[in-house]
C-alpha cells in the first residue's frame, strides 16, 4: 500500500508518519508493507496523485484547505480513499454540506488514535482489492485516467494516436500505434487491427474480412490476418460476459 500524507503542520505530519511506520511493521507479514510519502503542501502531491492508495489530508495555513484539495484530487480522477483529518478545521461539518458527498471521502479527528488509524487502513485495503485498474493517457496538455472499457478505439494520425473514449472525448497522444498498443495490450478487450488502428472488442457490432463496424457506427479497416485476433478476443469477451 502506498500512502500520501499532506499536512502543513510539521509536528502532526511527523506523528502520523510514526504511526504509519508502526502499522507497516505490524502488517508486513500479513497485508504487506506500507510506503508513505509526506508533503507539507499540495503542489507536489497534485502532480502525481494516482500512484497512491490512501490519502491523509489536513491543510490549515493556506487559502486552499484540506477539503478543497480532496475535491480537486477527486475531480482529477482520484478514486482512492481520502481521509480528512480535523484539527483547526472541522472537516466533518464541511463534508455534511456536500450534496452528494463523494463516496471516497473519510474523516478522522486529531490527534489520530492508533485503533482508528488501523481501522481506516483496513477499509482502504478492502477497497484496494476491489479497485478497477486504470490506464494513463497523456496528451500534450493533460493526463487522463480511464478504465479498459472507456476506450472504444484508436487511430494513428501523422505522429499522433487519437484515442476515442466512450464519452466521446478524444485524447491525442504524441506516440505511434505500436507504442500505444504495447501500453494497453495486457487488457483482453483490446484488439490490434493494423499499424494504424485498434479497437475494444466490447464495442464490436459487425465484422467482415476487410472491415469492422463498432456500436457507435464507426467503421475501421480490417484484414483476414486480424480476423483470428478478433475471433479470439470475442470468445474471451463472451465467456466473461454474464
N, C-alpha and C positions, 0 to 999 in steps of 0.2 A: 504494500500500500504506500502511495506517495501523497504526503500531506503538505499543504501550504498554510503557513501561519502568517497573517498580515495584521500587525498590531503596532501602533505608533507609540505605545507605552513600553519602553525597553524592559522594565522590570517584569511586567506581565508577560511579555514575549519570551523572556528567558525562563520564567517559571513554567510556562506551557511547554517549552522545549524540553525541560527536565522531566515533566510528567509524561510526555510522549516518548522520551527515551526509556523510561521505566516500563511503559506499556509495550514498547518494542521488545525489550528484554524478556517480558513475561510471555509474549506471543510468538517468539521466534521459532519455537518448535511446534507450534500449532498453526496459526494463520499466517506466519511469516513475519519478516522484519518490517518495521515502519520507517520510511525515509521522510525526513522533514526538511523543508526549505522555509526559511524565515525572511520576512520582509517588513521594513519599517514604514513603507508607504505602498501605494497601489501601482505605481508606474511600471516597475519591472514585472511584477506579477501579471499585470494585464497583457503583457506581450505574449506569454506562453501559458495560458491557464489550463489548456486542455490536457496537459500531462498529469494533472492532479486528480486524486480520487476523493479528496475531502479537503474542505477549507475551514479554517477558524479565523474569524474576522472581527476586528474592533478598531475603528478609526475615529478619533475624537478631536484631533488637533487641526484638522484641515477643513476646507469648505465642503468636501465630499466625505460624508460619514460612511460607516460600515455597510449600512443598508443600501446606500447609493452604489457602492462598489459591487455588492452582491447582485443587485438588479442589472448592473452593467454587464457583469460576467454572464448572467443568465441570458440576457439579450444577445450576447455574442456566442451562444451555443453551449454554455456550461450546464451540464445536467447532474454533475456530482453534487453531493450534499454540501451546503454552505451553512456553517454554524455561526450565527451572530452572537457574540459574547458581550453581554451588557455590563458596563461599568458606569461611566458618566451618562451614557445614553441608554434609555430603556427601549431596546430593540423589539421586545415582545409587544409593547404597546404600538409601536410603529408597524409591525407586521400585521397586527389586527386591523389596521386601516386599509390594508391592501385588498383589492377585490378583482380577481381572486389572489390569494397569497400563493406564490409559486410552491409547488409540492416539495422542492428540494431545499427549501429554507428551513433551518432548525435553529434552536436557541439554547443558550446556557447563560446563567448568571455568573459573574466573577465574585469572589475567587472561585475558579473551577475546581470542583471536587473530583477526586480520583475515581470514585464509583460512577459519577455522571459521565466523566470522560470515557471510561471503559464502555459504558452502555452506548454512547454515541458512536464509538468505533465499531462496536458490534453491529449497529444498524447500518453503518456505511459499508461494512464488509458484506452484509446480506444484499444490499443494493448493488454492490460491485459484481456479485455473482450473476445478477440479472441484467447487467449492463449490455446494451447492444453496441457492438463495435462501430466506430465512426471512421470515415475516410476523410483525410485532409486534402482539400483542393485549394491551391494557391493561385490567384490571379496576380496581376502586377500591382494591384492596389489593396486587395482584401484576401482574407483566408476564410474558407467555408469548411464546416464540419458536417458531413452528410452520412446517412446510412446507405447500405448497399442498394436498397430499392428506391432511394431518392434519385439515383442515376438512371435515366431512360436510355440514352445513347450518347455517343461522342463521335465527332468527325474532325479530321485534320483540315485546317485552312491555312495554307502557306506554312509559317513556322510555329503555328499555334494549334492547340487542340481545343475545340469548343465542346464543353460538357453540358448537355441539356438535362435539366432536372425536371422532376415530375410537377413541380410548382411553376414550371415554365421559365424559371431563371436559367441563364446561360453563363457558365463560368469559363472564361477564356484564359487558358494556361499556356505559357511560353514553354512548350515541350513538343515532342513528337509522339505519335501513336504507340511506338514501341515502348518508350519510357513510361507513358501514362498507363498502358495496359499492364506493364510489369508491376506498377504500384498497386493495382487492384485485382490482379489475376488470381489471388487466393480466394476471392469471393466467387462462389459457384454459379451465381446468376450472370456473371459477365462472360460474354462470348465475343471472341475475336472474329471479325469478318475479313478484313484485309488491312493493308498498310494505312488505310485512310479512315477506317470506321470500326466501331464495336457497338454492342448493344446489350441490354439487360433482357434475359430470356423471359422474365416475368411480364414483359410488355409485348411479346410476340403475338401477332394476330394471324398472320398468314405467311407462308413461305413457298417459294418455288426454287428451281435450280439456280436462278440468277438474280433473285430479288426477294427481299422480305418486307413485310408491312407491319408496323407497330400499331398498338392500340390507339395511339393519338393520330393515326393517319400518315405518319412519316414513312417513306419508302427508302430503303438502303440497298445498294448493290451487294449481291452475294455471289457465290460460286459453288460448283459441285464439291470443291475441296472444303468449303466452310460448312457444307450440309452435315457432315459427320459430327463436327463440333456442336452444331445446333441441335442435332438429334440427341447427342449425349447429354447436353445441358438440359434439354427439355425433359428427358427421362428423369434426371435427378430432381428437377424442379417439381414435376408432377408427383414424384414419390414423397416429397416433403410437404406437399400441399394437402391439407385435410380435404 
